[in-house]
Amino acid sequence: MDRIRAFTESDIPAAARLYQAVFGGGRWAPSDALEDYFRDVFFENPWRDPRLPSLVYENDRRMIVGFLGVMPRRFTFK
């Protein structure tokens, strides 16, 4: 059964492959640098909030076929 769930660090390689397939034309495998970028942005970001997780969409074969990256930003209002 398809499902949406929170993105975990173990999902980074699959999310990087999906990103590469969609935005990189699928011409080559994602680099370690891309996986490091995903880790830095989505798990080591100083503004990361576990109450607002990034999300993945898994198909019935448990393959990640969708990704929504969440990057909270602090701001001051008035």
C-alpha positions in Angstrom: 0.0 0.0 0.0 1.3 3.5 -0.9 2.0 5.8 2.0 3.5 9.1 3.1 5.8 9.1 6.0 8.6 11.1 7.6 12.0 11.3 5.8 14.8 9.5 7.7 18.5 9.5 7.3 18.4 6.0 5.9 16.3 7.4 3.1 19.0 9.8 1.9 20.4 7.5 -0.9 17.0 6.8 -2.4 16.0 10.5 -2.2 19.2 11.5 -3.9 18.6 8.9 -6.7 15.1 10.3 -7.1 16.4 13.9 -7.2 19.1 12.9 -9.8 16.5 11.1 -12.0 14.2 14.1 -12.0 16.5 17.1 -12.0 19.8 15.5 -13.4 18.3 13.8 -16.4 19.1 10.4 -14.9 22.4 10.4 -16.8 24.6 9.4 -13.8 24.3 8.1 -10.2 24.1 10.7 -7.4 27.4 11.7 -5.9 28.4 11.4 -2.3 28.3 15.2 -2.3 24.6 15.2 -3.2 23.9 12.7 -0.3 26.1 14.9 2.0 24.0 17.9 0.9 20.7 16.2 1.7 22.1 15.2 5.2 23.4 18.8 5.9 20.2 20.5 4.7 17.5 18.1 6.1 19.2 16.7 9.3 22.0 19.0 10.4 20.3 22.3 9.7 20.3 24.4 12.9 16.7 25.4 12.3 15.5 21.8 11.8 12.3 21.1 13.8 11.3 17.4 14.3 7.7 18.6 14.5 8.0 19.6 10.8 9.6 16.7 9.1 10.5 16.3 5.5 8.2 13.7 3.9 8.6 10.8 1.4 6.0 9.0 -0.6 6.5 5.2 -0.9 4.8 3.0 -3.4 3.5 -0.5 -2.6 7.0 -1.9 -3.2 8.4 0.5 -0.6 10.3 2.5 -3.2 10.5 6.2 -2.6 8.8 7.9 -5.5 8.1 11.3 -4.0 10.0 13.7 -1.7 9.0 16.9 0.0 11.9 18.6 1.7 11.1 20.9 4.6 13.5 23.6 5.6 12.1 25.8 8.4 13.4 29.3 8.7 13.2 31.5 11.8 11.9 35.0 11.4 10.7 38.0 13.4 7.3 39.5 12.8 6.9 43.2 13.6 
